[in-house]
Structure formats: structure tokens, C-alpha cells
């Protein structure tokens, strides 16, 4: 008698990989707690044991000891023979106020104004509804304007993400060819401040929402650049300063779906003279998934975050080309940068 074929179960290696993938969410929570407790700051001067750290962080010593051990297991800390803990290079990124600090970003990822939208991922995928608006009743920018503390954390997190990228962009793109640059949605002005310092004959204008521009103005003054770096508040959907040699949109277009992104691009196009250039600085997604993308999935995960939080998207080169054309612009070239971003140059069509 022939026996029916048995359906094989999941591959054990694949099951283990899935377990590691899912428990990665727990590991992220552990890192978030370490950031909240300022563990890295308390270890900046050298190794300490669990009891000392518990006293410094007002924590329950036995529970903190278990957390420290787990953080060592995932490479954030290093445990010595005396059960003291020290920072690894990975853990050092959680220090506050140092170059390359990722602490604000880690705190933001699980803050209400960022993390809660991820709880509505299934709802967003099933309905197409903007997850952030579904939870809070308003878009992200409106809510941040209403909650200054949340806005400060968001701004700090964006700064922590862009410091390394800004350095790579400045080193690899020839900003010196322009006399006047307008940075639309320029945040705290960090991108162009070192550019202006390097090119004393250049001037720049930061253009952002009024409360953002006000905060940037103080930062620009501290850098001694107020005579060449103007900070202007306004609405990029209505108008931007006209007549500049170059306009920068860094990390702006991906915040929006096509209708809103197109409106911003058209506003900038209206301000551009015939010889002006637009620099769109964004991630560029490939047209298709390559097997190597499994090793570097970050840009695709960022695309989901854009869908859930601000309600935007990351785009492919073809999508950028089409969007620019609809705004009366021509994609001239793409300048790759040794970071996740590229500089897309566009000219008036």
C-alpha cells in the first residue's frame, strides 16, 4: 500500500533565522531602555559593575544586571571577568552629545510620535490609510508643531542621522560652484554651514517652517555666519525665495506622496531662473530587489517608515525622473555619495 507523501516542515535553519529576525524587535527595545537610562554616558569614563550603574540610574539592581548581560550578548556592551561592563564601539553610539551619537534616533524610534505608527502597520497595509493620521487624527508636522518637546526630540534625531551623511555629501559634491544656495526644508542648517565656512564668497538661505527657521537662526548666529546665512520662515507649498543659483531639497520629497511632492517641486521650479539648478538629496530605491539587498535592507525598511509616519515614500530613479518632469524639471544626472543618499541634479526643462 502506497503511503501518502508527508509534507515537510519548515527548514530548521530558516526557522532559526526567523526567530532571530523577530526577536530583533526585543533587542531594539533593550537598546532603547539603555538609551533612556543613559547607560553609555555612565560608562564613558570606564567600566562599572551592575550595582554602581543601578545606583547611578536609580534602577533595580538585579533587573539591570540582567539587562546589562543581554546588552553584552548583542554587542552593545562588553563584560569583563569581574562582571563589570564597558562600552563597545557599537554601544558608544548611544552616548549623548558626541559626534555620531545615535541616542536621539534610538529614543525617537520608540517614542509615541514615531513608534505608535508602526503599531498600525497592518491597518495601513489593509486600508491604505495614513497610519500616523489614523492614530493621532492629524499629520506628523501638525502634531510636532503642537508638541515642542516631541519636536525637539525629532529635530535632534534628524541631526543624529544626518551628521555622517552631511559630511559625505559635502566631501563629494561641488557646492563651491554656486554663489547663492537656498536650502528648502533645511532644518537646523547643518548641511550648508560647513559649506559656507569653506567658501567665503558664498551666501545661503535656509527656508523652513517659521518655528524651525527661528531655532536655526540662533544656531547660525553661534557659528558666526549670520552675515551670509539667512534663515527665513515660510511655507514651501506657497513660495520659496526666488533667484538663487541652486536649490536644495534634502530629505524633503520622501516625506510626501506624489501630489504634495509635486506641489513643492513646482513651487521651487517657479522660483528658479533659467540657469538655476535643483539638488534633490534622497535615497534611491532600485527598480527590482537584488539578492544582495537582503544584506542591506535598510532603505526598504525606511520606505515603510515613511509610509507610516510622515505618509511619504522612498522612490526609484524612474519615479524621480517622472516626478521632476511633471514639475517642469529635467533630471540631468545623479551623483552617488558614499552613504545611503545620492544627489539628483535637475535643471529647468
N, C-alpha and C positions, 0 to 999 in steps of 0.2 A: 504494500500500500504506500502510495507516494505521500510524503509528509508535506504540508503546506510550507512555503518559504517563510522564514522568520524575518520580520522587519528589524533591521539593525537599529540600535540606539545611537545617540549622538557619539561622535568621536570624543574619546576621553580628553585628548589634548585640547580640542575645541571647547569642551565644557570647562576645562580649567582656565582657558583664555577668557571665556565669557565671565567666569567668576571674578577674575582679576579686573576685567573691564567694569563690571557693576560695582564691585567693592571700591573701585577708584573714587566713586562718589563719597564713600565714607572717609577715604584718605583725604579728600579735599576738605571735608568738614573738620578733620583733625588739624589740618594746616590753618584753617580759618580760626579755630579756637586758639592755636598758638599765636596767631597774629593779634587776636583780641587781647590775649594775656601779655602781649609784648615780650614773649619768651626770648626772641632774638636780641632785643635790646638789653635784657638782663644778662645775656651771655656774651655781650660784646667785649667785655673785659677779660673773659676767660671762662673755663669750665666751672660748673657749680653742680651740687647734688640736688636731689629732688626736694629735700627738706628746706634748703636755702631758697630754692625757686618758689616753693609753696608759700613761704613767708613773704617773699618779695611780691608775689602776685595775689596774695590773700586767697589762696586756693586750698582745697582739701588735699593734704599731702599724699595719702595713698592713691587717690584717684589721679592726681597729677603725675605721680610716679609711673602709673600705667600709660598715661598719655605720652610721657617722655620716651618710654621704652618703645612705644608704637611709632613715634616720630623718628626714632633712630632706625627702626626697621625699614622705613621707607626712604631713608637717606637725608632727612631734614636735619637730624642731629647725629652726633657720634657719641657712643657710650664707652668710657674707659674702664679699666679693671676695678676701679674704686666706685663704680656706678655714678660717676659724675658725667655731666653732659656738656658737649661743646658744639658750636655751630659747624656745619659743613658749608662748602660754597653755596649749595642749594639753600640751606637754612639762612645764610647771611642775606639773601634777598628779602627776608622778612624784617630786616632792621628798618627803623624809621629814619627818614630824613637824610639818607645817604644816596649817592648816585646809583641808579639801577634798582632802587628799592621797589619791590612788588607789593609791599604791605597794603597800600591803599586799594590796589586792584583786588587783592585777596579779600579785604573787608567788604568791598563793593559787591563782589560776586554773590555773597550770601546775605547782603542787606535787603531789606524789604523792597527798596526801589529798584533792585536788579534781580534778586533771586526769586521773588514771588512769581514773576512772569514765566519762569521755567516750570512752575507747578501747573501751568495751564497749557503746556505743550500739546498734550493730546487734544484738548479743546481747540487749540489753534489749527492743528492739522486737520481735524474733522470738519471745522466750520469755515476756516479761512479768516476768522475774526482776529483782530489785533489783540494779542494776549494781555499786554500792559493796559490797554484801554478797557478790556474786559474785566480786569481785576480792580483798577483804580478809578475808572469812569472818565479819565482824561488821558491825553497823550503824555509821554515822558517829559517833554520840555515844559509843558504847562505845570505839571506836578513839581518839577525841580524848581521852577520859579517861585512856587508857593512854599517850598520847604528849604530854607537856606542851608541847614545842616546837611541835608541829603545832597544838595547842590555842591557844597564844599567837598564832600567825600567823592562825588562823581568827578569833579574837576581834578582832584588830587590823583584819582585812579587813572584818568586820561593822561595826566602828566607822567605818571609812572610808566605807562605803556609806551608813550611816545618818545621818551628821552633817548633811548637807544636808537630808535628808528630815525629820529631827527638828526642825530649825529651821522648816520649812514647817508641820509638824503643830502645833507649839507656837503659832505665829503665827495659825493658822486654826481651832484647836479650843478651846472654852471650858473648859479644865480647872479654872478657878477656881471652878466651881460645886460641886466636890466637896471634902469635908473630909478624907477618908482614901481614898487610892488604893493598890491592890495591883497591882504590875506583875509579872505571871506570865511567867517566862522573860525577865526584864528585863536580862539580860546584865550590862554594867558600870554600869547605872543612868543612862546618859547622857540618856535621854528625860525623866525626871522631875526631874533635878537643877535645870535652869533653871526648871522649873515651880514647884518649891518655893522657889527664890530669889525668884520673882516674887510668891508668895502665902505670906507668913509664917505665916498661920494654918492652913496645910495640913500634913498629915503623909502619909508614904508608906511602903510596904513593898515592897522588892524580893524576889521569890521565884524562886529558880533552883536548879540543881543545887548541892550543897554546895561543890564546888571553885570554881564560878563566883561563888557568893554570898560566899565568903571573899575573893576578889580584889576584888569590888565594894565590900566593906566598907571596905577601905583607901582606895579612890578617893572614897567618900562622906565618909570622915573628912578627907581632904585638902581637900575642898570645904567643910568646916565644917558639914556637915548631919547629923551623926550623931544629934543630939538629936531630929530629925524624920524621918529616913530610915533605917529599919531594914532590914538585909539578912539574909534567912532562907534557909537551905538546906533542900531537901526534894525531893519527887517529885510533880509536878503530876498524875500519874496516880493518886495516892493521896489527897491532900488539899492544900488551899491555905488560907491564913488566912481566917477567916470574919468577916463583919460589916462589911466595907468599904462605902463609898458607891459605889465604881467599881472595876472590874477591867479591866486592860489585857492584851490578848494581841497584841503587835506582832511580826509575822513569826514566829509560832509555829505557827499552824494549817496554813500551807502546807508545813511540814516533814513533814507526816504524811499518810498515806492516810486515808480516811474513818473506819475503825474506831478508829484511835488518836486522830484529831482529835476524834471524838465522845466518846471517853473523857475527854479533857482538858476539853472543854466541859461535860460532865456533872459533873465534879469542881468546876469553877468555879460551875456553877449550884447545886450543893449548898451552897456557901459563901455564896451571895448571899441577902440579905434581900429582902423584897417590893419595897422601893423602890430597890434597887441597880441598877446599870447595867453592862453589859459593853461594852467598846470593843475590837472586833477591827480591827486596823490591818493591811491587806493590799493587794496588787494585786487588782484585779477584772478578769477577762477578759470581753470582750464575748461575747454568745451566738453571733455569727457574725463571720467575718472581713470587714472593710470594706476597700475598696481603699486607703484612707488608712493602714491598718495596715502596709502594705508599707514605708512611710516610717519607721515606729516599731515594729519587730518585737521590741523588747527583752523585753516581758512574755511573749511566746510562747517566746522562747529561754530565759528564766528558768524557764518551766514545764518545759522539757526538762531543765534543770539540776536542778530539784527532783526530777524523776523519777529521775535517775541518781545523785545524791549522797545527800541525806537520805532519798530514797524518798517524797517528798510530791508536792504538785501545787498549781498556781495554780487558782483557781476563779471561776466566773461568779457573778453576783448570785443567780441561781436556785439554784445549788448551795450557796451560803452560807445562803440562806433555808431550804432543806431541812435542812441540817446543824444549824442552830440550832434549828429546830422539833423535830427528833428529840432534842435535848438539853434540851427544855423551855424554850426561849427564843424570843422573837418579834423579828424584825428590825424595828426601829422606824423607822430612817432611815439613809441613807448621806450622810456629809459629804465631799464631794470636796475634795481638797487639791491645791495646785499643785505636785505631784510625782507619781511613779508610784503612790503609795499613796492609799487612802481610809480613812476612819474609819467602820466599821459599828457603829452603836449597836444593842444588843439588850437587851430587858427580860425579866424572868421572865414566862413565858406564863401 
